[in-house]
Amino acid sequence: MTTVLIADDQALLRASFRLLVDNEPDLHVVGEAATGAEAVARASVLEPDVVLMDIRMPEMDGIEATRLLDGPRVLVLTTFDLDEYVFGALRAGASGFLLKDTPPAELLAAIRVVASGEALLSPSVTRRLIGEFVRRPGSPAVSGLERLTEREREVLLLVARGLSNAEIQAALHVSPGTVKTHIGNLLAKLHARDRAQLVIAAYESGLV
């Protein structure tokens, strides 16, 4: 069972998301929050697997709330796919984002994807957003890149292009266990929370 916390300042949207999620046998909403501060407080108590996080909320926005969360995966909800706030949310540790008008089936699939940490959401759009963000002045240097092996750099590039573990396995002609090992090494060496952070690291380091 994947547990979900819904953070949005619009009660109608929270109710709609709750109804949708709770209708699935493997998903369960454990709580709601109307502000960023409330989301952080409730997440610390309820310990959800995934937080559906709105960006624009009173008291504390979704970016700061995402930065303060420790544990749950964060799926950012935004009105526009080029919303400037999405960049900050990804940098703060969000695992992906969705538009609020995303079809219900895609939202449910996205929650499961984020919970598993297996792949980014909408890889092409996410890569475009991250690519635009890190090209701006002031992108920080990525630490740990010098410790990567050539094979790990190769895997990082494939992750940044949105490939799943199975696709990386096929591209490199290696076993599933080998791919998982490389991904684990990348997460550890680059101090990345998940694959979304690996993509950011690949862009910020200039590998992509």
VEXSEFI-460195 format. One record per residue: chain; x, y, z of N, C-alpha, C, O in turn. Coordinates in pm, whole numbers, plus 50000, padded with zeros to 5 digits. Atoms other than C-alpha are relative to their C-alpha. Layout:
BEGIN
{node A, {X, Y, Z}, {X, Y, Z}, {X, Y, Z}, {X, Y, Z}}
...
% end
This chain:
BEGIN
{node A, {50084, 49880, 50000}, {50000, 50000, 50000}, {50088, 50125, 50000}, {50175, 50141, 50086}}
{node A, {49929, 49873, 50007}, {50136, 50340, 49896}, {49915, 50108, 50065}, {49800, 50130, 50024}}
{node A, {50075, 49897, 49929}, {50030, 50619, 50132}, {50031, 50137, 49941}, {50144, 50165, 49901}}
{node A, {49991, 49871, 50069}, {49969, 50970, 50000}, {49949, 50112, 50090}, {49846, 50099, 50157}}
{node A, {50045, 49876, 49935}, {49947, 51317, 50155}, {49973, 50102, 49891}, {50057, 50122, 49803}}
{node A, {50038, 49903, 50102}, {49765, 51581, 49948}, {50014, 50141, 50056}, {49948, 50176, 50154}}
{node A, {49978, 49862, 49955}, {49888, 51940, 49987}, {49958, 50097, 49891}, {50024, 50109, 49788}}
{node A, {50053, 49904, 50096}, {49682, 52201, 49804}, {49909, 50095, 50074}, {49834, 50054, 50162}}
{node A, {50082, 49904, 49926}, {49514, 52521, 49917}, {49856, 50004, 49952}, {49774, 50076, 50010}}
{node A, {50137, 50005, 50048}, {49199, 52445, 49718}, {49931, 49873, 50050}, {49968, 49762, 50012}}
{node A, {50069, 50114, 49939}, {48961, 52222, 49914}, {49937, 49909, 49897}, {49936, 49787, 49914}}
{node A, {50066, 50080, 50102}, {48778, 52109, 49602}, {50099, 49907, 49930}, {50068, 49791, 49903}}
{node A, {49898, 50084, 50063}, {49096, 51984, 49441}, {50046, 49890, 50094}, {50063, 49775, 50052}}
{node A, {49960, 50103, 49904}, {49202, 51804, 49758}, {49898, 49888, 50006}, {49933, 49770, 50010}}
{node A, {50107, 50100, 49993}, {48866, 51630, 49773}, {49998, 49914, 49875}, {49977, 49793, 49882}}
{node A, {49999, 50075, 50126}, {48887, 51532, 49407}, {50116, 49902, 49995}, {50099, 49787, 49954}}
{node A, {49883, 50088, 49999}, {49238, 51392, 49444}, {49981, 49885, 50099}, {50017, 49771, 50070}}
{node A, {50022, 50105, 49899}, {49141, 51203, 49760}, {49906, 49892, 49946}, {49933, 49773, 49961}}
{node A, {50097, 50095, 50054}, {48841, 51042, 49591}, {50064, 49910, 49895}, {50041, 49790, 49892}}
{node A, {49933, 50074, 50107}, {49053, 50940, 49294}, {50100, 49899, 50057}, {50100, 49782, 50018}}
{node A, {49894, 50085, 49946}, {49343, 50800, 49495}, {49943, 49887, 50086}, {49985, 49772, 50074}}
{node A, {50054, 50100, 49909}, {49137, 50619, 49759}, {49917, 49894, 49929}, {49883, 49792, 49989}}
{node A, {50076, 50099, 50077}, {48947, 50437, 49486}, {50090, 49889, 49947}, {50042, 49789, 49893}}
{node A, {49904, 50099, 50047}, {49264, 50244, 49403}, {50038, 49905, 50115}, {50061, 49950, 50227}}
{node A, {49974, 50096, 49892}, {49333, 49922, 49601}, {50140, 50009, 50059}, {50162, 49967, 50173}}
{node A, {49862, 49994, 49951}, {49707, 49992, 49633}, {50043, 50139, 50044}, {50159, 50160, 50078}}
{node A, {49968, 49863, 49961}, {49687, 50364, 49716}, {49905, 50045, 50111}, {49788, 50005, 50113}}
{node A, {50085, 49953, 49890}, {49558, 50538, 50029}, {50043, 50139, 50045}, {50161, 50162, 50073}}
{node A, {49972, 49864, 49951}, {49534, 50905, 50130}, {49997, 49999, 50153}, {49897, 49963, 50214}}
{node A, {49992, 50000, 49854}, {49651, 50943, 50489}, {49973, 50137, 50060}, {49956, 50150, 50181}}
{node A, {50026, 49868, 49947}, {49595, 51317, 50516}, {50001, 50107, 49894}, {50037, 50083, 49779}}
{node A, {50003, 49885, 50089}, {49552, 51660, 50361}, {50065, 50119, 50070}, {50074, 50125, 50192}}
{node A, {49942, 49877, 49947}, {49720, 51998, 50402}, {49962, 50115, 49908}, {49958, 50099, 49786}}
{node A, {50042, 49884, 50078}, {49612, 52346, 50291}, {50111, 50102, 49983}, {50097, 50196, 49905}}
{node A, {49885, 49909, 50012}, {49949, 52520, 50334}, {50129, 49918, 49998}, {50129, 49800, 50032}}
{node A, {49872, 50068, 50001}, {50314, 52435, 50290}, {50043, 49960, 50140}, {50093, 49849, 50162}}
{node A, {49962, 50027, 49862}, {50376, 52459, 50663}, {49922, 49881, 50056}, {49976, 49796, 50127}}
{node A, {50083, 50111, 49954}, {50087, 52225, 50732}, {50045, 49869, 49935}, {50041, 49764, 49999}}
{node A, {49952, 50119, 50070}, {50221, 51982, 50472}, {50122, 49941, 50070}, {50130, 49820, 50089}}
{node A, {49880, 50046, 49931}, {50558, 51964, 50649}, {49965, 49938, 50134}, {50017, 49832, 50171}}
{node A, {50039, 50049, 49867}, {50396, 51921, 50990}, {49927, 49866, 49991}, {49954, 49775, 50069}}
{node A, {50078, 50122, 50011}, {50153, 51654, 50876}, {50085, 49885, 49946}, {50066, 49770, 49986}}
{node A, {49914, 50104, 50055}, {50417, 51465, 50678}, {50089, 49940, 50109}, {50117, 49820, 50108}}
{node A, {49913, 50050, 49893}, {50638, 51439, 50987}, {49926, 49904, 50092}, {49988, 49816, 50152}}
{node A, {50081, 50085, 49914}, {50352, 51274, 51176}, {49948, 49877, 49925}, {49952, 49765, 49975}}
{node A, {50066, 50107, 50076}, {50184, 51068, 50903}, {50097, 49914, 49921}, {50065, 49800, 49886}}
{node A, {49896, 50072, 50075}, {50504, 50965, 50720}, {49946, 49935, 49872}, {49956, 49813, 49856}}
{node A, {50051, 50055, 50126}, {50344, 50925, 50375}, {50114, 49959, 49908}, {50227, 50005, 49924}}
{node A, {49901, 50039, 50100}, {50527, 50758, 50088}, {50016, 50109, 49895}, {50126, 50135, 49847}}
{node A, {50000, 49898, 50105}, {50430, 51033, 49843}, {49919, 50121, 50047}, {49814, 50107, 50109}}
{node A, {50075, 49877, 49976}, {50325, 51397, 49883}, {49965, 50063, 49866}, {50053, 50092, 49786}}
{node A, {50043, 49922, 50116}, {50117, 51558, 49609}, {50008, 50145, 50043}, {49928, 50190, 50126}}
{node A, {49967, 49866, 49949}, {50252, 51911, 49647}, {49965, 50110, 49901}, {50022, 50119, 49793}}
{node A, {50029, 49880, 50078}, {50093, 52224, 49510}, {50115, 50099, 50021}, {50180, 50096, 50126}}
{node A, {49890, 49905, 49987}, {50343, 52504, 49447}, {49956, 50127, 50072}, {50021, 50171, 50167}}
{node A, {50041, 49870, 49947}, {50149, 52818, 49528}, {49899, 49981, 50112}, {49780, 49960, 50088}}
{node A, {50085, 50014, 49882}, {50013, 52793, 49882}, {50036, 50110, 50101}, {50148, 50161, 50099}}
{node A, {49971, 49897, 49900}, {49984, 53042, 50170}, {50094, 49950, 50109}, {50116, 49830, 50123}}
{node A, {49909, 50025, 49888}, {50224, 53062, 50466}, {50137, 49951, 49954}, {50239, 50011, 49988}}
{node A, {49874, 50056, 50052}, {50489, 52850, 50292}, {49970, 49935, 49867}, {49878, 49853, 49856}}
{node A, {50029, 50058, 50131}, {50507, 52763, 49924}, {50051, 49856, 49993}, {50121, 49807, 50082}}
{node A, {49966, 50140, 50016}, {50554, 52412, 49792}, {50148, 49974, 49985}, {50195, 49865, 50016}}
{node A, {49855, 50018, 50017}, {50921, 52467, 49713}, {50068, 49989, 50136}, {50145, 49896, 50160}}
{node A, {49940, 50004, 49867}, {51020, 52546, 50071}, {49954, 49876, 50076}, {50032, 49813, 50147}}
{node A, {50051, 50119, 49932}, {50796, 52268, 50199}, {50072, 49875, 49950}, {50106, 49788, 50030}}
{node A, {49928, 50115, 50057}, {50964, 52021, 49962}, {50141, 49993, 50056}, {50191, 49884, 50088}}
{node A, {49863, 49995, 49948}, {51306, 52134, 50082}, {50007, 49951, 50145}, {50107, 49892, 50186}}
{node A, {50000, 50037, 49858}, {51207, 52072, 50444}, {49957, 49857, 50025}, {49978, 49804, 50135}}
{node A, {50046, 50137, 49982}, {51060, 51727, 50388}, {50119, 49904, 50000}, {50214, 49922, 49925}}
{node A, {49895, 50101, 49993}, {51277, 51431, 50479}, {49936, 49862, 50001}, {49886, 49817, 50105}}
{node A, {50059, 50135, 50004}, {51156, 51093, 50363}, {49908, 49977, 49882}, {49940, 49896, 49795}}
{node A, {50095, 50030, 50109}, {50854, 51109, 50132}, {50047, 50052, 49865}, {50120, 50150, 49857}}
{node A, {49979, 49951, 50136}, {50879, 51143, 49757}, {49900, 50112, 49975}, {49787, 50109, 50025}}
{node A, {50089, 49887, 50026}, {50732, 51467, 49630}, {49966, 50007, 49852}, {50054, 50009, 49766}}
{node A, {50051, 49983, 50135}, {50518, 51495, 49320}, {49936, 50137, 49992}, {49831, 50162, 50052}}
{node A, {50046, 49862, 50007}, {50472, 51860, 49231}, {49883, 50014, 49904}, {49883, 49958, 49794}}
{node A, {50115, 49971, 50085}, {50139, 51979, 49093}, {50007, 50146, 49958}, {50021, 50234, 50042}}
{node A, {49988, 49863, 50050}, {50149, 52287, 48873}, {49896, 50026, 49892}, {49845, 49933, 49830}}
{node A, {50100, 49963, 50100}, {49915, 52477, 48644}, {50061, 50007, 49861}, {49994, 49976, 49763}}
{node A, {49934, 49986, 50128}, {50169, 52538, 48368}, {50127, 49917, 49997}, {50200, 49912, 50096}}
{node A, {49884, 50088, 50006}, {50440, 52302, 48246}, {50131, 50078, 49998}, {50238, 50019, 50015}}
{node A, {49878, 49920, 49995}, {50688, 52591, 48227}, {49998, 50097, 50117}, {50067, 50199, 50118}}
{node A, {50007, 49918, 49879}, {50598, 52735, 48563}, {50140, 50013, 50060}, {50207, 49913, 50086}}
{node A, {49867, 49974, 49947}, {50914, 52898, 48697}, {50023, 49927, 50133}, {50136, 49891, 50166}}
{node A, {49985, 50063, 49871}, {50846, 52741, 49034}, {50040, 49854, 49989}, {50099, 49799, 50083}}
{node A, {49967, 50141, 50015}, {50890, 52391, 48896}, {50151, 49979, 50012}, {50196, 49881, 50070}}
{node A, {49854, 50011, 49991}, {51265, 52453, 48861}, {50045, 49991, 50144}, {50124, 49905, 50182}}
{node A, {49961, 49996, 49860}, {51298, 52540, 49226}, {49956, 49875, 50075}, {50027, 49828, 50164}}
{node A, {50050, 50120, 49934}, {51088, 52241, 49330}, {50089, 49880, 49970}, {50118, 49800, 50059}}
{node A, {49911, 50111, 50037}, {51308, 51997, 49140}, {50133, 50012, 50072}, {50188, 49913, 50120}}
{node A, {49874, 49977, 49929}, {51618, 52153, 49289}, {49983, 49970, 50149}, {50076, 49922, 50214}}
{node A, {50025, 50020, 49857}, {51459, 52132, 49634}, {49986, 49853, 50036}, {49989, 49817, 50154}}
{node A, {50008, 50142, 49972}, {51421, 51757, 49597}, {49877, 49929, 49948}, {49857, 49811, 49978}}
{node A, {50118, 50065, 50056}, {51095, 51691, 49413}, {50042, 49891, 49900}, {50142, 49905, 49830}}
{node A, {49968, 50112, 50088}, {51092, 51363, 49221}, {49940, 50016, 49861}, {49975, 49943, 49769}}
{node A, {50061, 49979, 50131}, {50881, 51495, 48935}, {49886, 50099, 50013}, {49862, 50155, 50120}}
{node A, {50112, 49906, 49996}, {50585, 51709, 48842}, {49891, 49957, 49903}, {49915, 49881, 49809}}
{node A, {50115, 50026, 50087}, {50243, 51691, 48683}, {49920, 50128, 49985}, {49918, 50212, 50075}}
{node A, {50096, 49891, 50017}, {50002, 51940, 48539}, {49871, 49964, 50073}, {49836, 49846, 50083}}
{node A, {50122, 50027, 49924}, {49683, 51977, 48739}, {49887, 49946, 49913}, {49792, 49886, 49964}}
{node A, {50104, 50054, 50088}, {49476, 51889, 48433}, {50041, 49864, 49941}, {49983, 49820, 49842}}
{node A, {49958, 50133, 50045}, {49658, 51556, 48389}, {49884, 49902, 50012}, {49812, 49906, 50112}}
{node A, {50106, 50101, 49990}, {49415, 51270, 48313}, {50016, 49914, 50125}, {50129, 49885, 50165}}
{node A, {49994, 50077, 49875}, {49327, 51067, 48624}, {50092, 49878, 49995}, {50168, 49853, 50089}}
{node A, {49918, 50121, 50010}, {49495, 50748, 48501}, {50149, 50035, 50004}, {50228, 49960, 50062}}
{node A, {49859, 49959, 50001}, {49822, 50936, 48444}, {50044, 50047, 50140}, {50158, 50022, 50180}}
{node A, {49968, 49958, 49863}, {49810, 51091, 48792}, {50026, 49879, 50088}, {50123, 49877, 50164}}
{node A, {49985, 50121, 49920}, {49765, 50749, 48951}, {50130, 49927, 49964}, {50202, 49879, 50052}}
{node A, {49876, 50065, 50043}, {50046, 50604, 48742}, {50121, 50077, 50050}, {50221, 50018, 50090}}
{node A, {49889, 49916, 49954}, {50269, 50898, 48837}, {50028, 49979, 50148}, {50144, 49975, 50189}}
{node A, {49982, 50025, 49857}, {50212, 50839, 49208}, {50077, 49870, 50020}, {50167, 49862, 50103}}
{node A, {49933, 50130, 49986}, {50319, 50478, 49166}, {50145, 50009, 49953}, {50234, 49949, 50013}}
{node A, {49864, 49986, 50051}, {50624, 50575, 48960}, {50088, 50072, 50101}, {50200, 50029, 50129}}
{node A, {49923, 49924, 49902}, {50738, 50833, 49214}, {50026, 49916, 50125}, {50135, 49921, 50182}}
{node A, {49984, 50083, 49881}, {50680, 50590, 49500}, {50109, 49896, 49981}, {50182, 49863, 50075}}
{node A, {49900, 50104, 50027}, {50900, 50330, 49332}, {50138, 50058, 49975}, {50239, 49990, 49994}}
{node A, {49872, 49937, 50032}, {51171, 50579, 49232}, {50062, 49946, 49873}, {50179, 49972, 49845}}
{node A, {49944, 50068, 50116}, {51210, 50382, 48911}, {50030, 50093, 49883}, {50129, 50074, 49813}}
{node A, {49979, 49916, 50117}, {51177, 50659, 48654}, {49940, 50138, 50022}, {49857, 50158, 50111}}
{node A, {50055, 49865, 49994}, {51106, 51026, 48602}, {49862, 50005, 49936}, {49826, 49919, 49856}}
{node A, {50128, 49976, 50063}, {50765, 51154, 48512}, {50020, 50081, 49873}, {50100, 50174, 49870}}
{node A, {49993, 49928, 50127}, {50720, 51272, 48156}, {50145, 50037, 49968}, {50178, 50156, 49965}}
{node A, {49856, 49972, 50014}, {51096, 51239, 48087}, {50035, 50113, 49904}, {50120, 50195, 49936}}
{node A, {49962, 49898, 50097}, {51104, 51460, 47778}, {49971, 50140, 50051}, {50052, 50231, 50033}}
{node A, {50035, 49869, 49948}, {50925, 51749, 47945}, {50087, 50035, 50120}, {50132, 50149, 50133}}
{node A, {49917, 49976, 49883}, {51119, 51711, 48269}, {50141, 50036, 49959}, {50200, 50128, 50015}}
{node A, {49865, 49970, 50047}, {51449, 51707, 48083}, {50006, 50140, 49942}, {50105, 50212, 49960}}
{node A, {50003, 49866, 50059}, {51346, 52021, 47894}, {50000, 50106, 50109}, {50071, 50207, 50099}}
{node A, {50005, 49906, 49890}, {51263, 52200, 48217}, {50134, 50011, 50070}, {50184, 50121, 50094}}
{node A, {49873, 50000, 49930}, {51582, 52096, 48390}, {50108, 50061, 49913}, {50192, 50138, 49961}}
{node A, {49900, 49947, 50091}, {51788, 52176, 48083}, {49995, 50151, 49992}, {50099, 50217, 49990}}
{node A, {50015, 49855, 50005}, {51648, 52528, 48066}, {50047, 50063, 50130}, {50110, 50169, 50130}}
{node A, {49964, 49945, 49869}, {51700, 52581, 48437}, {50150, 50007, 50021}, {50203, 50110, 50062}}
{node A, {49858, 50005, 49968}, {52062, 52473, 48462}, {50084, 50082, 49902}, {50201, 50106, 49928}}
{node A, {49924, 49915, 50093}, {52164, 52682, 48160}, {50004, 50144, 50049}, {50079, 50226, 49996}}
{node A, {50003, 49864, 49948}, {52085, 52992, 48361}, {50124, 50027, 50084}, {50182, 49934, 50140}}
{node A, {49882, 49966, 49919}, {52367, 53177, 48537}, {49982, 49957, 50145}, {49872, 49961, 50199}}
{node A, {50003, 50032, 49858}, {52454, 53060, 48884}, {49972, 49856, 50033}, {49953, 49824, 50150}}
{node A, {50019, 50141, 49969}, {52404, 52685, 48847}, {50120, 49950, 50078}, {50234, 49969, 50035}}
{node A, {49889, 50043, 49916}, {52613, 52527, 49123}, {50078, 49885, 49939}, {50025, 49809, 49857}}
{node A, {49919, 50111, 50046}, {52898, 52287, 49058}, {49952, 49871, 50065}, {49902, 49872, 50177}}
{node A, {50042, 50130, 49949}, {52823, 51918, 49104}, {50118, 49931, 50065}, {50221, 49910, 50001}}
{node A, {49891, 50068, 49931}, {53036, 51746, 49366}, {49985, 49850, 49986}, {49873, 49798, 49981}}
{node A, {50001, 50146, 50008}, {53130, 51381, 49338}, {50016, 49946, 49861}, {50037, 49825, 49843}}
{node A, {49992, 50047, 50138}, {53146, 51367, 48960}, {50136, 49937, 49970}, {50145, 49843, 49892}}
{node A, {49865, 50050, 50026}, {53521, 51307, 48966}, {50019, 49858, 50051}, {50113, 49790, 50012}}
{node A, {49988, 50135, 49944}, {53463, 50985, 49160}, {49927, 49895, 49918}, {49933, 49776, 49951}}
{node A, {50075, 50095, 50083}, {53247, 50827, 48890}, {50094, 49924, 49907}, {50190, 49979, 49854}}
{node A, {49928, 50078, 50100}, {53383, 50545, 48677}, {49944, 50033, 49862}, {49840, 50097, 49851}}
{node A, {50047, 49974, 50136}, {53349, 50561, 48300}, {49863, 49936, 49978}, {49776, 49995, 49914}}
{node A, {50128, 50069, 50016}, {53066, 50308, 48314}, {49890, 50075, 50075}, {49778, 50086, 50025}}
{node A, {50100, 49924, 49924}, {52887, 50510, 48583}, {49962, 50128, 49928}, {49846, 50169, 49932}}
{node A, {50031, 49881, 50080}, {52913, 50821, 48368}, {49907, 49964, 49884}, {49815, 50038, 49851}}
{node A, {50083, 50047, 50111}, {52763, 50625, 48082}, {49857, 49975, 50046}, {49762, 50013, 49978}}
{node A, {50133, 50026, 49945}, {52474, 50510, 48299}, {49930, 50131, 50036}, {49810, 50145, 50014}}
{node A, {50057, 49869, 49965}, {52422, 50867, 48425}, {49943, 50069, 49878}, {49836, 50129, 49885}}
{node A, {50050, 49939, 50124}, {52385, 50990, 48069}, {49870, 49936, 49955}, {49777, 50005, 49912}}
{node A, {50121, 50071, 50042}, {52126, 50724, 47994}, {49883, 50033, 50093}, {49770, 50048, 50047}}
{node A, {50104, 49959, 49906}, {51933, 50810, 48311}, {49951, 50139, 49966}, {49831, 50166, 49969}}
{node A, {50036, 49861, 50033}, {51941, 51177, 48211}, {49916, 50008, 49874}, {49840, 50104, 49856}}
{node A, {50080, 50001, 50123}, {51789, 51086, 47877}, {49864, 49936, 50020}, {49786, 49923, 49927}}
{node A, {50132, 50051, 49967}, {51494, 50929, 48054}, {49983, 49850, 49985}, {49871, 49800, 49988}}
{node A, {50011, 50144, 50017}, {51577, 50561, 48005}, {49969, 49931, 50133}, {50018, 49972, 50238}}
{node A, {50030, 50081, 49881}, {51435, 50308, 48250}, {50113, 49900, 50023}, {50203, 49888, 49940}}
{node A, {49898, 50101, 49972}, {51645, 50037, 48412}, {50005, 49894, 49891}, {50113, 49852, 49848}}
{node A, {50006, 50103, 50104}, {51526, 49785, 48154}, {50063, 50050, 49869}, {50132, 49976, 49800}}
{node A, {49943, 49943, 50123}, {51621, 50018, 47868}, {50151, 50016, 50011}, {50223, 49996, 49914}}
{node A, {49856, 49989, 49979}, {51963, 50083, 48019}, {50065, 49863, 49990}, {50173, 49848, 49933}}
{node A, {49950, 50138, 50008}, {52012, 49709, 48058}, {50017, 49956, 49856}, {50119, 49896, 49819}}
{node A, {49993, 50039, 50140}, {51935, 49657, 47690}, {50107, 50077, 49924}, {50176, 50022, 49839}}
{node A, {49902, 49916, 50070}, {52154, 49947, 47577}, {50143, 49959, 50031}, {50230, 49966, 49944}}
{node A, {49863, 50031, 49958}, {52458, 49833, 47773}, {50030, 49850, 50001}, {50143, 49808, 50023}}
{node A, {49985, 50146, 50002}, {52398, 49457, 47746}, {50055, 49947, 50132}, {50152, 49871, 50136}}
{node A, {49961, 50044, 49866}, {52427, 49402, 48121}, {49877, 49944, 50070}, {49765, 49951, 50018}}
{node A, {50110, 50061, 49924}, {52214, 49229, 48385}, {49922, 50107, 50076}, {49973, 50216, 50100}}
{node A, {50079, 49905, 49920}, {51933, 49399, 48580}, {50071, 50037, 50130}, {50066, 50152, 50173}}
{node A, {49930, 49972, 49875}, {52140, 49365, 48898}, {50114, 50097, 49982}, {50141, 50179, 50070}}
{node A, {49889, 49909, 50028}, {52433, 49544, 48737}, {49950, 50144, 49986}, {50013, 50238, 50035}}
{node A, {50057, 49866, 50016}, {52213, 49837, 48639}, {49963, 50058, 50136}, {49992, 50174, 50164}}
{node A, {50040, 49952, 49867}, {52072, 49863, 48992}, {50122, 50040, 50083}, {50119, 50138, 50158}}
{node A, {49878, 49968, 49928}, {52424, 49858, 49132}, {50057, 50134, 49956}, {50096, 50217, 50038}}
{node A, {49949, 49872, 50053}, {52534, 50141, 48903}, {49914, 50117, 50048}, {49966, 50221, 50088}}
{node A, {50091, 49894, 49955}, {52224, 50346, 48992}, {50025, 50030, 50148}, {50029, 50146, 50189}}
{node A, {49974, 49982, 49858}, {52291, 50290, 49361}, {50131, 50075, 50025}, {50138, 50160, 50113}}
{node A, {49871, 49932, 49987}, {52653, 50399, 49321}, {49988, 50147, 49962}, {50048, 50233, 50027}}
{node A, {50018, 49861, 50044}, {52546, 50713, 49135}, {49928, 50081, 50108}, {49967, 50194, 50138}}
{node A, {50075, 49930, 49896}, {52294, 50807, 49404}, {50091, 50032, 50119}, {50084, 50141, 50176}}
{node A, {49912, 49981, 49885}, {52557, 50762, 49675}, {50111, 50101, 49971}, {50136, 50190, 50052}}
{node A, {49886, 49914, 50030}, {52847, 50936, 49501}, {49960, 50144, 49972}, {50035, 50237, 50001}}
{node A, {50045, 49865, 50033}, {52642, 51233, 49383}, {49906, 50056, 50106}, {49851, 50165, 50090}}
{node A, {50087, 49956, 49890}, {52443, 51258, 49708}, {49861, 50037, 49946}, {49804, 50140, 49983}}
{node A, {50129, 49975, 50064}, {52124, 51235, 49501}, {49890, 49922, 50070}, {49911, 49810, 50116}}
{node A, {50113, 50062, 49931}, {51786, 51156, 49647}, {49934, 49894, 49912}, {49892, 49790, 49962}}
{node A, {50063, 50095, 50092}, {51648, 50983, 49339}, {50043, 50031, 49858}, {50136, 50110, 49836}}
{node A, {49961, 49985, 50140}, {51664, 50969, 48960}, {49984, 50143, 49951}, {50061, 50190, 49866}}
{node A, {50018, 49861, 50040}, {51530, 51322, 48923}, {50125, 50081, 50033}, {50169, 50165, 49955}}
{node A, {49879, 49929, 49960}, {51832, 51448, 49114}, {50121, 49959, 49916}, {50211, 50040, 49894}}
{node A, {49892, 50044, 50090}, {52062, 51239, 48893}, {49993, 50076, 49868}, {50096, 50113, 49811}}
{node A, {50016, 49925, 50124}, {51918, 51412, 48587}, {50051, 50143, 50017}, {50121, 50195, 49931}}
{node A, {49953, 49864, 49972}, {51980, 51753, 48743}, {50152, 50002, 50003}, {50215, 50092, 49946}}
{node A, {49854, 50007, 49990}, {52338, 51649, 48824}, {50064, 49987, 49863}, {50168, 50047, 49836}}
{node A, {49943, 50020, 50134}, {52397, 51535, 48466}, {49999, 50130, 49921}, {50094, 50160, 49849}}
{node A, {50008, 49873, 50071}, {52282, 51871, 48329}, {50094, 50104, 50061}, {50164, 50175, 49990}}
{node A, {49917, 49899, 49934}, {52460, 52083, 48588}, {50148, 49974, 49980}, {50228, 50068, 49979}}
{node A, {49859, 50033, 50019}, {52787, 51899, 48534}, {50046, 50019, 49857}, {50166, 50015, 49829}}
{node A, {49963, 49983, 50140}, {52774, 51955, 48159}, {50010, 49870, 49924}, {50048, 49871, 49807}}
{node A, {49996, 50127, 50070}, {52755, 51585, 48075}, {49895, 49994, 49890}, {49914, 49927, 49788}}
{node A, {50107, 49995, 50100}, {52432, 51655, 47886}, {49994, 50141, 49945}, {49911, 50169, 49858}}
% end
